[in-house]
Amino acid sequence: MDYPDLAPLEEISGPFALLSKGPKFIAAWLAKRTEERYREFTRAALEGQVFPENAEAMTSEDFLAMLRALEMDIEAEKAIVYGRLACSIATGKTAGHLKRHFIKALSDLSFGQVDLLRRALITERHHVFPGTGGGNRDPKEFLGLQSKSSINRQTFERWGLIEEKGLSLAGRRFVEACFTSEELVPSSVGFQEWAEGRIHIVCNEMDTASCCDFLLKLDAEGHREAIHVHNSAAFRGRSNRLLTSGPVMVVLLTDKPQRLADEWTTVEDAIRGQALVVVTTTDPNAPLPAVMEGLERIDASPDRAGEAVTAILERFEAKGLRGT
């Protein structure tokens, strides 16, 4: 008998339609699905590795345990994860005392739970943009730590994959064994990282409507693009230099440029050595003082504020301030 279509059950008119075809058809269909599962497992295990030549760390009993777990697992989509784990064990990346423990843990966890552990590790290692607010996504939100009755939490605790504050050392090692390094970056799960660089708005006229409106607009658009935007005023005798380890783009925002020029010693401290500096004026006709003449000027008059925000963000990206 030819193998039936490999499509999911719902694409074969549902499980009852499959049942009506009889036991031989079902057995053949399952055999083909199993073959496909082993194909995915093999592909994942061999991907990027010379598996047969480097398999000293995996005994025949380890391999048999892996195949049995794979065959008995009710989730076919975990075949790739089994393949990744097999590769990690075979090449010695997984410690000997953890081999069987990780195989059993993977067989017990659902695919969704494995993915939650993956997301927790990614947010632990990267500054992941939360969408709202100024902080980072918290790894705890993926581990069910908010509730002691959470099924996910209880499962993770049973296998020693989490502790009170987040992933345990074994939990991190488990995730590393089940995914490649390329699968453990924010973009692999649709996350966005905060930009490494920041925008620092220096403005002494925040009480001016045009400056205030533009500042709020740039702050909102910058946040939407996962860029930290800070603002401060430049007053004599007080440093307003942004203290950060990453690169900084300084935006000198003004309606009357002379007001910033009058505090130029303080302004110079804020811009000295920074990656990029531009002057943004809400009055396009205001003359630039001599100290600013060498800086790029962007027109941020009320009717062109949106264009000015876009221009600033484009300069930020073009200068490579987002980072990797």
For each residue, the residues with C-beta under 8 A, 3 or more apart:
1: 24 25 28
2: 28
3: 6 28 29 31 32
4: 12 21 25 28 29 32
5: 11 12
6: 3 32 33 36
7: 11 12
8: 11 12
9: 12 14 15 18
10: 14
11: 5 7 8
12: 4 5 7 8 9 17 18
13: 17 18
14: 9 10 17 18
15: 9 18 19
16: 19 20
17: 12 13 14 20 21
18: 9 12 13 14 15 21 25 26 29
19: 15 16 26
20: 16 17
21: 4 17 18 25 26
22: 25 26
23: 26 27
24: 1 27 28
25: 1 4 18 21 22 28 29
26: 18 19 21 22 23 29 30
27: 23 24 30 31
28: 1 2 3 4 24 25 31 32
29: 3 4 18 25 26 32 33
30: 26 27 33 34
31: 3 27 28 34 35
32: 3 4 6 28 29 35 36
33: 6 29 30 36 37 76
34: 30 31 37 38 71
35: 31 32 38 39
36: 6 32 33 39 40 76
37: 33 34 40 41 70 71 76 79
38: 34 35 41 42 70 79
39: 35 36 42 43
40: 36 37 43 44 76 79 80 83
41: 37 38 44 45 70 79 80 82 83 86
42: 38 39 45 46 83
43: 39 40 46 47 80 83
44: 40 41 47 79 80 81 82 83 84 86 87
45: 41 42 49 51 83 84 86 87 90
46: 42 43 49 51 83 87
47: 43 44 83 87 180
48: 180
49: 45 46 54 87 90 91
50: 53 54
51: 45 46 54 55 86 87 90 91
52: 55
53: 50
54: 49 50 51 90 91 92
55: 51 52 58 90 91
56: 90 92
57: 89 90 91 92 94 96
58: 55 62 63 86 89 90 99
59: 62 63
60: 63 64
61: 64 65
62: 58 59 65 66 89 99 100 103
63: 58 59 60 66 67 86
64: 60 61 67 68
65: 61 62 68 69 100 103
66: 62 63 69 70 82 85 86 89 103
67: 63 64 70 71
68: 64 65 71 72
69: 65 66 72 73 82 103 104 106 107
70: 37 38 41 66 67 73 78 79 82
71: 34 37 67 68
72: 68 69 107
73: 69 70 76 78 82 107
74:
75: 78 110 111
76: 33 36 37 40 73 79
77: 80 111
78: 70 73 75 81 82 106 111 114
79: 37 38 40 41 44 70 76 82 83
80: 40 41 43 44 77 83 84
81: 44 78 84 85 106 111 114 178 179
82: 41 44 66 69 70 73 78 79 85 86 106
83: 40 41 42 43 44 45 46 47 79 80 86 87
84: 44 45 80 81 87 88 177 178 179 180
85: 66 81 82 88 89 94 102 103 106 177 178
86: 41 44 45 51 58 63 66 82 83 89 90
87: 44 45 46 47 49 51 83 84 90 91
88: 84 85 91 93 94 176 177 178
89: 57 58 62 66 85 86 92 93 94 99 102 177
90: 45 49 51 54 55 56 57 58 86 87
91: 49 51 54 55 57 87 88
92: 54 56 57 89
93: 88 89 176 177
94: 57 85 88 89 98 99 102 173 177
95: 98 99 173
96: 57 99
97: 101
98: 94 95 101 102 170 173 174
99: 58 62 89 94 95 96 102 103
100: 62 65 103 104
101: 97 98 104 105 159 160 170
102: 85 89 94 98 99 105 106 174 177 178
103: 62 65 66 69 85 99 100 106 107
104: 69 100 101 107 108 159
105: 101 102 108 109 159 161 174
106: 69 78 81 82 85 102 103 109 114 174 178
107: 69 72 73 103 104
108: 104 105 155 158 159
109: 105 106 113 114 117 155 159
110: 75 113 114
111: 75 77 78 81 114 115
112: 115 116
113: 109 110 116 117 152 155 156
114: 78 81 106 109 110 111 117 118 178
115: 111 112 118 119 189
116: 112 113 119 120 142 143 152
117: 109 113 114 120 121 142 143 156 161 167 171 174 175
118: 114 115 121 122 175 178 179 183 184 189
119: 115 116 122 123 139 142 189 191
120: 116 117 123 124 139 140 142 143 166 167 171 175
121: 117 118 124 125 139 167 171 172 175 176 184
122: 118 119 125 126 128 184 185 186 188 189 191
123: 119 120 126 128 136 137 138 139 142 191
124: 120 121 139 166 167 172
125: 121 122 184
126: 122 123 185 186 191 193
127: 136 193 194
128: 122 123 136 137 186 191 192 193 194
129: 136 137 191 192 193 194 226
130: 133 135 136 137
131:
132:
133: 130
134: 223 228
135: 130 138
136: 123 127 128 129 130 194
137: 123 128 129 130 141 191
138: 123 135 141
139: 119 120 121 123 124 142 143 166 167
140: 120 143 145 146 165 166
141: 137 138 146
142: 116 117 119 120 123 139
143: 116 117 120 139 140 152 153 156 162 166 167
144: 147 150 151 152 153 154 156
145: 140 150 153 162 164 166
146: 140 141 150
147: 144 150 153
148: 153
149: 153 154
150: 144 145 146 147 153 154
151: 144 154 155
152: 113 116 143 144 155 156
153: 143 144 145 147 148 149 150 156 157 162
154: 144 149 150 151 157 158
155: 108 109 113 151 152 158 159
156: 113 117 143 144 152 153 159 161 162 171
157: 153 154 160 161 162
158: 108 154 155
159: 101 104 105 108 109 155 156 170 174
160: 101 157 168 170 171
161: 105 117 156 157 167 168 170 171 174
162: 143 145 153 156 157 166 167 168 171
163: 166 167 168
164: 145
165: 140
166: 120 124 139 140 143 145 162 163
167: 117 120 121 124 139 143 161 162 163 171 172 175
168: 160 161 162 163 171 172
169: 172 173
170: 98 101 159 160 161 173 174
171: 117 120 121 156 160 161 162 167 168 174 175
172: 121 124 167 168 169 175 176
173: 94 95 98 169 170 176 177
174: 98 102 105 106 117 159 161 170 171 177 178
175: 117 118 120 121 167 171 172 178 179 184
176: 88 93 121 172 173 179 184
177: 84 85 88 89 93 94 102 173 174
178: 81 84 85 88 102 106 114 118 174 175
179: 81 84 118 175 176 183 184
180: 47 48 84 183 184
181: 184 185
182: 185 188
183: 118 179 180 188
184: 118 121 122 125 175 176 179 180 181 188
185: 122 126 181 182 188
186: 122 126 128 189 191 192 193
187: 190 191 192
188: 122 182 183 184 185
189: 115 118 119 122 186
190: 187
191: 119 122 123 126 128 129 137 186 187
192: 128 129 186 187 226
193: 126 127 128 129 186 226
194: 127 128 129 136 226 227 228
195: 198 225 226 227 228 316 321 322 323
196: 246 247 321 322 323 324
197: 227 246 247 248 249 275 316 319 321 322 323
198: 195 227 228 229 230 242 244 246 247 248 249
199: 218 222 227 228 229 230 248 249 250 251 312 316
200: 230 231 232 242 248 249 250 251 270 274
201: 215 218 219 229 230 231 232 250 251 253
202: 231 232 233 234 240 250 251 252 253 260 267 270 271
203: 206 211 215 231 232 233 252 253 254
204: 233 234 235 254 259 260 263
205: 208 211 253 254 255 256 259
206: 203 211 212 215 231 233
207: 211 212
208: 205 211 212 255 282
209: 212 213
210: 213 214 255 282 283 300 301 302
211: 203 205 206 207 208 214 215 253 254 255 282
212: 206 207 208 209 215 216
213: 209 210 216 217 302 305
214: 210 211 217 218 253 280 282 300 305 308 309
215: 201 203 206 211 212 218 219 231 253
216: 212 213 219 220
217: 213 214 220 221 305 306 309
218: 199 201 214 215 221 222 229 251 309 312
219: 201 215 216 222 223 229 231
220: 216 217 223 224
221: 217 218 224 225 309 313
222: 199 218 219 225 227 228 229 313
223: 134 219 220 226 227 229
224: 220 221
225: 195 221 222 313
226: 129 192 193 194 195 223
227: 194 195 197 198 199 222 223 313 316 322
228: 134 194 195 198 199 222
229: 198 199 201 218 219 222 223
230: 198 199 200 201 242
231: 200 201 202 203 206 215 219
232: 200 201 202 203 240 242 270
233: 202 203 204 206 240
234: 202 204 240 260 263 266 267 270
235: 204 238 240 263 266
236: 263 265 266
237: 266
238: 235 266
239: 266 269 270
240: 202 232 233 234 235 266 269 270
241: 269 270 272
242: 198 200 230 232 248 270
243:
244: 198 248
245:
246: 196 197 198 321 323
247: 196 197 198 274 275 319 321 323
248: 197 198 199 200 242 244 274 275
249: 197 198 199 200 274 275 276 277 278 312 315 316 319 321
250: 199 200 201 202 270 271 274 276 277 278
251: 199 200 201 202 218 278 280 312
252: 202 203 260 267 271 277 278 279 280 292 295
253: 201 202 203 205 211 214 215 280 282 300
254: 203 204 205 211 257 259 260 279 280 281 282 286
255: 205 208 210 211 281 282 283 286
256: 205 259 283 286
257: 254 260 261 279 281 286 287 288 289 292
258: 261 262 289
259: 204 205 254 256 262 263
260: 202 204 234 252 254 257 263 264 267 292
261: 257 258 264 289 291 292
262: 258 259
263: 204 234 235 236 259 260 266 267
264: 260 261 267 268 291
265: 236 268 269
266: 234 235 236 237 238 239 240 263 269 270
267: 202 234 252 260 263 264 270 271
268: 264 265 271 272
269: 239 240 241 265 266 272
270: 200 202 232 234 239 240 241 242 250 266 267 274
271: 202 250 252 267 268 274 277
272: 241 268 269
273:
274: 200 247 248 249 250 270 271 277
275: 197 247 248 249 319 321
276: 249 250 315 316 319 321
277: 249 250 252 271 274 295
278: 249 250 251 252 295 296 297 298 312 315
279: 252 254 257 288 292 295 296 297 298
280: 214 251 252 253 254 297 298 300 308 312
281: 254 255 257 284 286 288 297 298 299 300 301
282: 208 210 211 214 253 254 255 300 301 302 305
283: 210 255 256 286 301
284: 281 299 301 304
285:
286: 254 255 256 257 281 283
287: 257
288: 257 279 281 292 293 295 297
289: 257 258 261 292 293
290: 293
291: 261 264
292: 252 257 260 261 279 288 289 295 297
293: 288 289 290
294:
295: 252 277 278 279 288 292
296: 278 279 315
297: 278 279 280 281 288 292
298: 278 279 280 281 308 311 312
299: 281 284 304 307 308
300: 210 214 253 280 281 282 304 305 308 309
301: 210 281 282 283 284 304 305
302: 210 213 282 305
303:
304: 284 299 300 301 307 308
305: 213 214 217 282 300 301 302 308 309
306: 217 309 310
307: 299 304 310 311
308: 214 280 298 299 300 304 305 311 312
309: 214 217 218 221 300 305 306 312 313
310: 306 307 313 314
311: 298 307 308 314 315
312: 199 218 249 251 278 280 298 308 309 315 316
313: 221 222 225 227 309 310 316 317
314: 310 311 317 318
315: 249 276 278 296 311 312 318 319
316: 195 197 199 227 249 276 312 313 319 321 322
317: 313 314 320 321 322
318: 314 315
319: 197 247 249 275 276 315 316
320: 317 323
321: 195 196 197 246 247 249 275 276 316 317
322: 195 196 197 227 316 317
323: 195 196 197 246 247 320
324: 196
